[in-house]
């Protein structure tokens, strides 16, 4: 490993840890935790993992290390299976489909990162669904959700629910939605920040009925 580390010095920092004690960490990074030694790299800034697969020779590990450094090695995402069909207006996104759905540069995408056990997420769910149903006719807008406990994404999530908006023209810098969690407030915010979906919004209502709201406090 010393010889490999020298070749990628300045690009990747090599180290080692106890594969028994840190078995869960190895598994989370996509490594084969039942077969030691196992190798995996982590980009701590982008929260991406790169497990090594194959025969662990000096040549193979050196090539893999260089690939992680230059971006030619694909990251590993913990992911549920991609749904065979979408059963409601809120699009279910998983780790494997995040790039295709959320990072689609032809669409504006609003994503809720939730946890199944989160009470505030449960309160938001019917409101979020009504928002998606109201705006489903806007073909350049996607209202989506991700179970952040079961799927890895490039987004840092520190509380639940967390809502990010990925405009079509700037996928690299998603905008955090911190407004009121009502259907009206979220629709108005989406209209004001629309890019690709700008022409697809229905006319604004003059009067709005009293709505239910979800707690803003995250868990």
N, C-alpha and C positions, 0 to 999 in steps of 0.2 A: 504493500500500500504506500510505503514511503516513496518509492520510485514513481508511482502514479501521481501522488500528491504534488511532487516536484514539477511534473509536466503541466499541471493545471493550476499551479500556484498563482494567486492573484485573481483567479476566476472562480474557483471552487475551493472551499476549505474542507479538508477531509478530517474525519474523527471516528471514534468508535464508542459504542456503549454496550452494556450488558443486554444481550438479546433475550434473556429470560426475564430479567427484571422489567425491561421496557418492551415486552412482547406486544402489548396493546398499541404502543406508539409505532412499532414497525408495521403492524397490520394496518393502522390508519394511514400510513404512508404508501401502502400498496405492496409492501414487501412480503415475501413468503415467510411468515413468522414461524412456520413449522420446520423450516429447513435453515439451519445456521451453518456458516455465516450467511447473512442476508445483507443486501446493499440497497440503499435508497437515498435520494437527495431531496432537499427541501429548499424552495425559494421562499424565504421568510417574509419578503416584502409582498409578493403576489399570492402567498399562501397556496403554492402549487407543489405537488409531490411527484418525484420521478423514480419509481422503483426499477432496479436493474433486473432484467430477465435474461437467462441464458447461462452459459458456462463461464464461471468467474476466472478468466485468464487475465493476465496483465494487459494483453492487447485489447481484449474485449472491454475491460473496465476503463482503460484509457480512452478508447473510442467513445464509450458511453459518457464518460465525464466531460469530454470535449463537446459532445452533442448536447448535454444538459446546458453547458455554458453558452453555446451559440444558438440554442433554441431549436435545433433540429430534432431533438428527442421530445416526443409528445408527453404531456403531463398525465398523471393518473388522477382520476376523479372517483371518489366514493360516490356511488350512484344507485338509485333504485332503477328498475327497468323503465324504459320509455313507454308511456301509455300507448296501447294499440289504438285507442280512440279517446277523444276528449269528450267527456260526458256533460260538461256544463260550460257556461260562458267564460269562466275563469280558467285559463289555460294552465294545466299542471306541467311544470318544468322540473326536470331532474338533472343531476350532474352531467349525464351524457348528452342531454339536449340543450343545455344552457347556451352553448356557443351558437347553435343553429337558430334558436328562438329569440333569446334575449339580445344577442349581438348582431341580429339581422339589421343591416344599415338601410333597409327600405321601410322600416317600421319604428314607431315610438313604442316603448315597452315599459309598463309599470309592473314592478315585481314586489310581492309581499313575501318576505322571508319569515316563516313561522315555525312554531314547535307545536306538535299535537297536544301537549299537556298544558299549553299556555292559555290561561283564562281570558286575557285580553284579546288573544288571537281568535278564540271562539266567539267573543262578542263582536269582533270586526267581521267575521266570516259572512253573515247574511247581508251586511251593508256592502261589503266588497263585491259580493255576488250580484247585488242589485245594480251596482255601478257597471259591472261587466255586461250585464244583460242590457242595460240602457244604451251602452256604447258599442255593442257588438256589430252594429251596422257600419262602424268606422273601420274600413278594411286596412288602414295603415296604422292602427292602434291595437296593441295587445295588452290585456289585463291578465297578469299571470301570478302564480304563487309557487313557492319552493319550500318543501319541508327541509329546513336547514339542519335538522338533526340527522338526516339520512343521506344528504347530498352535499358534496363539496362544490364550491363555486369560487371564483376569484374575489368575491365580495366579503369584506370583513363584517361580521354580524356580532354585535355585542349585547343585544337585547331583543326580546320578541314582543310584538311583531316589529320588524324593521321594513320600511318601504322605500325602495329606490326607483327612480325614473331614469331610463336609458333612452335619451333622445336619438333619433336616427343619425344626426350629424355629429354626435360626440359620444360614442359608446365607451370610450376610455375614461370618461369622467361623469359617472352617474350622479344624479342629484337626489339628495335625501328629501323625502317628503315628511315634513314636520308639522303640517297643518292639522285642522280639525278632522277627525275621522268620521265624517258624515258623507253621504252620497253627493250632496250638493257641493260641499267644500272641495272634495276630491275632483269632481267633474269640472268645476270652475278652474281649479289649479291646472288640470290637464289641458284645458282649453288655452289658458294663458301661456303655457309652456310648450304647446304643440309645435312640431316641426313638420314631419311627414304627414301627420294626421290632422293638420290644421283645417283643411277643407271638409273634413268628415264629421265635424261636430254639429249636433242639432242646434236649432236656434235657442238662445238662452231664454228661460222662462222668466216672466216678469215677477210672479209671486211664487214663493216656495212654501210648501207645507212644513209643519214642524216635523223634524226627523229624529229618529233614534241616533245615538252617537255611541261610539266605542271609546273606552278610556284610552288616553294617549300614553299613560305610563307603561313603560315596557317591563317585561319580566326576564 
